């Protein structure tokens, strides 16, 4: 298959002929981070969001590292751990921790 999807970000659909008939196939596009998180300063107890977005085909899953280690994230709203939103951003319900939970201070990295 010739790669006429080269340089396309997102999903690329190619139509062509396969052994004398028509066919449809999708070309995989490697994931890449298109929106990196930036530095954030937050008071203890406030909400915070670290923005991250990845593109590729199939749609990549964004995962987060905290100080270089895989981050345990919440599965539902209101938990003390941060939660990964549908587009990949990381949301903190109660940033800072302190006596209410673990400290969230550190370096966060999003990977896809």
C-alpha positions in Angstrom: 0.0 0.0 0.0 1.4 3.4 -0.9 1.4 5.8 2.0 -0.7 8.7 0.8 -1.5 9.5 4.5 2.1 10.6 5.1 2.1 13.8 7.3 -1.6 13.5 8.1 -2.5 14.0 11.8 -5.4 11.9 13.1 -7.2 9.2 11.2 -6.5 8.6 7.5 -8.9 6.5 5.4 -7.6 5.2 2.1 -9.8 3.8 -0.7 -8.3 1.5 -3.3 -8.4 -1.7 -5.3 -7.5 -5.0 -3.7 -7.0 -7.9 -6.1 -9.4 -6.5 -8.7 -12.1 -5.5 -6.1 -12.6 -2.4 -4.1 -11.4 -2.2 -0.5 -11.2 0.1 2.4 -8.4 0.1 4.9 -7.1 2.5 7.6 -3.5 3.4 8.0 -2.0 3.5 11.5 -0.5 6.9 12.5 1.9 6.8 15.5 0.7 8.7 18.5 2.2 12.1 19.3 1.6 14.6 22.0 0.1 17.8 20.5 -0.5 19.7 23.7 2.1 19.5 26.5 1.3 20.4 30.1 2.7 23.7 31.4 3.8 24.7 34.9 1.0 25.2 37.4 1.0 26.7 40.9 -2.0 25.8 43.0 -3.0 26.4 46.6 -3.7 23.4 48.8 -7.3 22.2 48.4 -8.0 23.9 45.1 -8.8 22.1 41.8 -6.1 22.0 39.1 -5.9 20.7 35.5 -2.7 19.8 33.6 -3.6 19.9 29.9 -2.3 17.2 27.6 -3.7 15.9 24.3 -2.4 13.3 21.9 -3.3 12.4 18.3 -2.8 9.3 16.2 -4.7 6.4 14.7 -6.0 4.4 16.4 -6.8 7.1 19.0 -3.9 6.9 21.6 -4.4 6.5 25.3 -2.7 9.2 27.4 -0.9 8.0 30.6 0.8 10.1 33.2 4.1 9.9 35.1 4.7 11.6 38.5 8.4 12.2 39.1 9.2 9.5 36.4 6.9 6.8 37.9 3.5 5.6 36.6 0.8 7.7 38.3 -2.1 5.9 40.0 -5.2 7.8 38.9 -8.8 7.9 40.2 -11.5 5.9 38.5 -14.4 8.2 39.6 -14.9 11.8 40.5 -14.2 13.1 44.0 -11.3 10.7 44.9 -8.0 12.0 46.3 -6.0 10.8 43.3 -6.0 12.9 40.1 -8.3 11.7 37.3 -7.4 11.5 33.6 -10.1 13.3 31.5 -11.3 11.9 28.2 -9.0 14.0 26.0 -6.0 13.1 28.2 -5.7 16.0 30.6 -5.1 15.4 34.3 -7.6 16.8 36.8 -7.0 17.2 40.6 -10.1 17.6 42.8 -8.1 18.5 45.9 -4.6 19.5 44.9 -1.8 19.5 47.4 -2.9 16.7 49.7 -1.4 17.6 53.1 -3.4 16.0 55.9 -6.2 15.3 53.5 -4.2 13.0 51.3 -0.9 12.4 49.5 1.2 15.3 48.3 0.8 16.1 44.6 3.9 18.2 44.3 6.4 17.1 41.7 7.0 16.7 37.9 4.2 15.4 35.8 4.8 14.0 32.3 2.1 12.9 29.8 2.9 10.0 27.4 0.9 8.4 24.6 
